[in-house]
Amino acid sequence: MFGSLRQAFSALLGAAPKALSRAQEAAEVREMARRLQATDPGFAADLYAAADRHEVSGR
């Protein structure tokens, strides 16, 4: 899921995707959640939970 989101955003911006660690990917998703917290707290909570699962699951 995270890789797909990153690739989609990179394609929109015209940037080549860079290889990130699981912790870096999770940090990016947490930052997105932080930005959305005020306007969509439910989705932000889902993003935080997904970032946590992604970081610790190793999958």
KAZINOR-V167023 format. One record per residue. N is the residue number from 0. PHI is phi in degrees with one decimal (* if undefined). PSI is psi in whole degrees, -180 to 180 (none if undefined). D_FIRST is the distance of its C-alpha to the first C-alpha in Angstrom with 1 decimal. Layout:
N	PHI	PSI	D_FIRST
N	PHI	PSI	D_FIRST
This chain:
0	*	-47	0.0
1	-65.9	-41	3.8
2	-62.3	-40	5.5
3	-64.7	-43	5.2
4	-62.4	-44	6.3
5	-62.9	-43	8.7
6	-64.4	-40	10.0
7	-63.7	-45	10.7
8	-66.4	-38	12.5
9	-65.0	-40	14.2
10	-64.0	-40	15.4
11	-64.6	-37	16.8
12	-90.2	-8	18.5
13	76.0	19	19.7
14	-100.2	147	18.7
15	-75.4	135	17.7
16	-66.1	142	14.5
17	-108.5	151	15.6
18	-75.3	127	14.7
19	-120.7	152	13.8
20	-75.9	166	14.3
21	-59.4	-39	12.0
22	-65.1	-40	14.5
23	-67.5	-42	14.2
24	-60.4	-45	10.5
25	-63.8	-39	11.2
26	-63.3	-38	14.3
27	-63.7	-42	12.7
28	-68.2	-39	10.7
29	-63.2	-37	14.0
30	-64.9	-42	16.0
31	-61.3	-43	14.2
32	-62.3	-41	14.9
33	-60.6	-41	18.4
34	-67.8	-31	19.0
35	-89.8	-9	18.1
36	-52.9	-44	20.1
37	-72.3	-34	23.3
38	-96.1	-27	22.3
39	-147.2	75	19.6
40	-62.7	-32	20.0
41	-65.6	-46	18.3
42	-66.4	-39	15.0
43	-60.1	-42	15.5
44	-62.4	-40	16.2
45	-63.0	-41	13.0
46	-64.9	-43	11.1
47	-59.0	-45	13.6
48	-64.3	-42	13.2
49	-64.4	-40	9.4
50	-62.5	-43	10.3
51	-61.7	-47	13.2
52	-61.8	-44	11.7
53	-61.7	-44	9.3
54	-66.8	-38	12.5
55	-94.4	-17	14.8
56	-75.8	-32	13.2
57	71.8	15	13.3
58	-106.1	none	10.9
